[in-house]
Amino acid sequence: MQTVLVLITFLLAVGFILKKFVWSPLVEGQQKRTKSVDGLGTKCGKTDCGCH
C-alpha cells in the first residue's frame, strides 16, 4: 500500500514538472506567434502602426 502511494506521488510530481517546464512554454510560444492578423508578426499590413 505504501509503495502505491509513493508511486502516485512520484507520478504527480513528474506530471507537474512536465506541465510547468515543457508543456507551458510550448503552448505559450504558439500563442505568441498567432497574435498578428497576417501571420507575419505585424498587426496592420507590412508595418506596425500601433493603432491596435
C-alpha positions in Angstrom: 0.0 0.0 0.0 2.8 2.4 0.9 4.5 1.7 -2.4 1.4 2.6 -4.3 1.1 5.9 -2.5 4.8 6.7 -3.3 4.3 5.8 -6.9 1.2 8.0 -7.2 3.1 10.9 -5.5 6.0 10.4 -7.8 3.9 10.4 -10.9 2.0 13.5 -9.8 5.4 15.3 -9.2 6.7 14.2 -12.7 3.4 15.4 -14.3 3.7 18.8 -12.6 7.3 19.2 -13.6 6.5 18.3 -17.2 3.5 20.6 -17.3 5.4 23.6 -15.8 8.7 23.3 -17.8 7.7 21.5 -21.0 4.0 21.9 -21.8 3.5 25.6 -20.8 6.5 27.0 -22.8 5.3 25.1 -25.9 1.8 26.4 -25.6 2.9 29.9 -24.7 5.3 30.0 -27.7 2.5 29.1 -30.1 0.2 31.8 -28.7 2.8 34.5 -29.2 3.2 33.6 -32.8 -0.5 33.7 -33.7 -1.3 37.2 -32.4 -1.0 39.0 -35.7 -3.7 39.4 -38.3 -1.5 38.5 -41.3 0.7 35.9 -39.6 3.9 37.8 -40.2 4.2 39.3 -36.7 2.7 42.6 -37.7 -0.8 43.9 -36.8 -1.6 46.2 -39.7 -0.3 45.4 -43.1 3.5 45.4 -43.5 4.3 47.9 -40.7 3.0 48.0 -37.2 1.3 51.4 -37.0 0.5 51.0 -33.3 -3.2 51.6 -33.8 -4.2 48.3 -32.1 
